Amino acid sequence: MKSVTRSLRILEAVAQHQPVTVGELTKLFGLPKSTVQRTLVTLAEAGWLRANRKDTTRWEIGARVLAVRPAALQGSSLLAAAHEPMVRLRDTVNETIHLTVPDALQCMVVVDRVDCDHAVRTFHTIGDTSPLHATATGQAVLAHLPKADIDELVDRGLERFSDSTPTDPAQLRAELDRVRAEGYSVNVNQYRPDVCAVAAAVLNEDGTPLAAVAVSMPASRYDPDRLPEWGRLVADTAAEIAARRTGG
């Protein structure tokens, strides 16, 4: 139990001081550097921590923490601002609504969900992760990231999950251009079989994507003729969440 307590205290310290180095944590706890490093690596392998993208010697909280403590990354203001608009969107379209946040370029993490009343519906548990390039929520976020971040994602390679996954960099970039122009993203069986979604990004005051809100449905209820309607609804919901979060 002593090692579990130590791990939790180191996790809390990273949350408080992030981005933080091994040396800084070693001084804070008076532990051997090897012990701190081993704990950090273990927490990172479990998804609780990650190395800072700009300085890999520094550690910060990973978005998986949101599965048990929603305030850890984006702040409770995001979830508080999002819930009522998500419920109204669910009531309008009677499909499941998901709110996800990006874990850097690693993945999208589900942080809230409002279920529809259909017997057959899509389902993602809180804390579920998914790739950015193969999901509507991920593409909604990618469309508002700097070109350098998109280049970095592409350079890692675009994993194929289905015949519909955008694995060609030119195809993905063209789709992101469309998302920016039209305000919403679309996933038709790109990640999970028979799962479709329409999403829009929740933007910070400076245009940085904090999250994405999505209407998610089985492929059997996906109707391309309704895309303009769904796109407008998710874009309006995302804008409302952003405004409520800042008190606007």
C-alpha positions as MATLAB code, in Angstrom:
seq = 'MKSVTRSLRILEAVAQHQPVTVGELTKLFGLPKSTVQRTLVTLAEAGWLRANRKDTTRWEIGARVLAVRPAALQGSSLLAAAHEPMVRLRDTVNETIHLTVPDALQCMVVVDRVDCDHAVRTFHTIGDTSPLHATATGQAVLAHLPKADIDELVDRGLERFSDSTPTDPAQLRAELDRVRAEGYSVNVNQYRPDVCAVAAAVLNEDGTPLAAVAVSMPASRYDPDRLPEWGRLVADTAAEIAARRTGG';
ca = [
       0.000    0.000    0.000;
       2.944    2.308    0.597;
       3.788    2.274   -3.126;
       0.152    3.046   -4.034;
       0.100    6.006   -1.643;
       3.389    7.239   -3.059;
       2.069    6.976   -6.614;
      -1.062    8.944   -5.736;
       0.964   11.668   -4.021;
       3.255   11.952   -7.023;
       0.209   12.116   -9.301;
      -1.243   14.927   -7.175;
       2.092   16.748   -7.187;
       2.302   16.583  -10.970;
      -1.239   17.977  -11.198;
      -0.276   20.860   -8.919;
       3.129   21.719  -10.412;
       2.848   20.581  -14.056;
       4.862   20.511  -16.193;
       7.372   19.231  -13.664;
      10.723   17.422  -13.908;
      11.878   14.274  -12.146;
      14.446   16.371  -10.293;
      11.810   18.747   -8.967;
       9.688   15.855   -7.735;
      12.729   14.178   -6.182;
      13.431   17.314   -4.129;
       9.767   17.668   -3.210;
       9.429   14.127   -1.844;
      12.990   13.367   -0.779;
      12.869   10.108   -2.730;
      15.552    8.502   -4.914;
      15.407    9.747   -8.496;
      15.057    6.169   -9.772;
      11.966    5.621   -7.603;
      10.287    8.785   -8.858;
      11.165    8.001  -12.464;
       9.804    4.455  -12.168;
       6.560    5.750  -10.660;
       6.154    8.340  -13.403;
       6.688    5.756  -16.124;
       4.169    3.389  -14.518;
       1.550    6.160  -14.287;
       2.248    7.159  -17.884;
       1.829    3.581  -19.121;
      -1.585    3.543  -17.419;
      -2.549    6.810  -19.101;
      -2.581    8.999  -15.980;
       0.508   11.015  -16.908;
       2.314   11.977  -20.091;
       5.549   13.698  -21.076;
       5.150   17.317  -22.105;
       5.219   17.556  -25.914;
       7.552   20.563  -26.006;
       9.880   19.371  -23.257;
       9.845   15.606  -22.786;
      11.858   15.897  -19.556;
       8.773   17.421  -17.926;
       5.652   15.549  -16.877;
       2.008   16.557  -16.847;
      -1.433   15.081  -16.215;
      -2.928   12.855  -18.914;
      -6.565   13.239  -19.899;
      -7.486    9.774  -18.546;
      -7.661   11.474  -15.152;
     -10.919   12.949  -16.431;
     -12.514    9.541  -16.059;
     -12.448    9.937  -12.271;
     -11.878   13.633  -11.724;
     -13.397   15.824  -14.440;
     -11.806   19.008  -13.092;
      -8.262   17.717  -13.527;
      -7.618   18.933  -17.069;
     -10.099   21.370  -18.515;
     -11.719   22.436  -15.283;
     -15.191   21.778  -13.997;
     -16.392   24.871  -15.853;
     -16.346   22.897  -19.097;
     -18.549   20.074  -17.832;
     -20.866   22.457  -16.012;
     -21.237   24.585  -19.139;
     -21.749   21.577  -21.407;
     -24.366   19.490  -19.658;
     -27.548   21.480  -20.269;
     -26.759   22.197  -23.954;
     -25.969   18.491  -24.413;
     -29.320   17.502  -22.892;
     -31.157   19.927  -25.190;
     -29.281   18.560  -28.202;
     -30.179   15.004  -27.164;
     -33.831   15.997  -26.804;
     -33.786   17.563  -30.273;
     -32.217   14.692  -32.195;
     -32.879   11.738  -29.837;
     -29.377   10.361  -30.300;
     -26.494    9.922  -27.855;
     -24.407   13.037  -27.230;
     -20.735   12.796  -26.265;
     -18.332   15.400  -24.949;
     -14.646   14.590  -25.473;
     -11.373   16.369  -24.796;
      -8.024   15.934  -26.553;
      -5.113   14.341  -24.735;
      -2.520   16.314  -26.703;
      -2.290   14.498  -30.059;
      -2.528   11.078  -28.450;
      -6.284   10.565  -28.397;
      -9.710   11.962  -27.589;
     -11.125   11.101  -24.156;
     -14.852   10.875  -23.377;
     -15.664   13.063  -20.350;
     -19.457   13.237  -20.474;
     -22.359   11.483  -22.204;
     -26.098   12.015  -22.493;
     -27.972    8.916  -23.667;
     -30.930    8.760  -26.014;
     -33.928    6.478  -25.441;
     -33.474    4.226  -28.493;
     -33.085    0.549  -27.643;
     -30.184    0.425  -30.110;
     -27.725    3.253  -29.557;
     -24.013    4.002  -29.503;
     -22.208    3.759  -26.192;
     -18.854    5.012  -24.942;
     -17.978    4.877  -21.256;
     -16.499    7.900  -19.526;
     -12.742    7.665  -19.984;
     -12.911    5.827  -23.323;
     -10.264    6.945  -25.786;
     -10.260    7.166  -29.586;
      -7.856    8.387  -32.301;
      -8.083   11.944  -33.596;
      -7.869   11.210  -37.296;
     -10.573    8.509  -37.375;
     -13.358   10.155  -35.361;
     -15.676   13.116  -35.795;
     -14.661   14.600  -32.445;
     -10.973   14.196  -33.249;
     -11.286   15.777  -36.677;
     -13.295   18.653  -35.204;
     -10.375   19.359  -32.861;
      -7.687   18.774  -35.506;
      -9.299   21.310  -37.830;
      -8.558   24.058  -35.306;
      -4.997   23.045  -34.418;
      -1.875   24.665  -35.919;
      -0.514   23.153  -39.130;
       2.559   21.963  -37.226;
       0.410   19.788  -34.962;
      -1.412   18.277  -37.931;
       1.949   17.614  -39.604;
       3.164   15.888  -36.442;
       0.101   13.659  -36.334;
       0.438   12.756  -40.013;
       4.158   12.043  -39.659;
       3.418    9.422  -37.006;
       1.308    7.529  -39.515;
      -2.468    7.322  -39.816;
      -3.625    3.947  -38.554;
      -6.400    2.205  -40.488;
      -9.367    0.969  -38.473;
     -11.823    0.366  -41.318;
     -12.144    0.817  -45.060;
     -13.449    4.328  -44.354;
     -10.577    5.520  -42.152;
      -8.780    8.511  -43.708;
      -5.227    7.172  -43.928;
      -4.105    9.322  -46.866;
      -2.627   12.597  -45.529;
      -3.976   14.596  -48.479;
      -7.459   13.183  -47.901;
      -7.327   14.043  -44.203;
      -6.074   17.585  -44.834;
      -8.825   18.160  -47.401;
     -11.429   16.970  -44.916;
     -10.051   19.274  -42.225;
     -10.332   22.182  -44.671;
     -13.987   21.268  -45.149;
     -14.544   21.065  -41.390;
     -13.108   24.549  -40.921;
     -15.280   25.905  -43.724;
     -18.553   24.235  -42.723;
     -18.121   24.138  -38.959;
     -18.686   20.446  -38.323;
     -17.015   17.053  -38.877;
     -18.470   13.720  -39.949;
     -17.512   10.134  -39.161;
     -19.192    7.376  -41.160;
     -17.829    4.029  -39.931;
     -14.273    5.397  -39.829;
     -13.330    4.013  -36.416;
     -15.929    1.561  -35.148;
     -18.106   -0.516  -37.487;
     -21.669    0.759  -37.857;
     -21.034    3.873  -35.746;
     -21.501    7.355  -37.211;
     -21.155   10.800  -35.669;
     -21.327   14.513  -36.405;
     -19.240   16.807  -34.193;
     -18.084   20.379  -33.639;
     -15.241   21.844  -31.609;
     -15.670   23.836  -28.398;
     -13.189   26.684  -28.729;
     -11.380   28.750  -26.133;
     -11.321   32.534  -26.345;
      -8.216   32.419  -28.518;
      -9.628   29.783  -30.869;
      -7.865   26.824  -29.242;
     -10.037   23.672  -29.277;
     -10.804   22.613  -25.702;
     -13.239   19.829  -26.519;
     -15.685   18.515  -29.078;
     -19.384   17.716  -28.806;
     -20.875   14.998  -31.006;
     -24.163   13.467  -32.030;
     -23.447    9.728  -32.231;
     -25.706    7.111  -33.805;
     -25.764    3.619  -35.322;
     -25.180    3.555  -39.069;
     -28.745    2.324  -39.527;
     -30.047    5.752  -38.449;
     -27.443    7.840  -40.259;
     -29.075    9.942  -42.996;
     -26.720   12.031  -45.180;
     -29.631   14.278  -46.114;
     -29.784   15.408  -42.489;
     -26.103   16.371  -42.312;
     -26.703   20.129  -42.701;
     -29.278   19.996  -39.896;
     -27.109   17.907  -37.565;
     -24.051   20.002  -38.400;
     -25.834   23.232  -37.534;
     -27.151   21.768  -34.275;
     -23.779   20.492  -33.042;
     -22.026   23.712  -34.101;
     -24.618   25.798  -32.240;
     -24.285   23.540  -29.182;
     -20.485   23.811  -29.218;
     -20.715   27.609  -29.469;
     -23.187   27.718  -26.576;
     -20.901   25.572  -24.411;
     -17.985   27.890  -25.165;
     -20.047   30.975  -24.308;
     -21.433   29.472  -21.085;
     -17.951   28.408  -20.011;
     -16.673   31.981  -20.194;
     -19.848   33.516  -18.842;
     -20.767   35.015  -22.207;
];
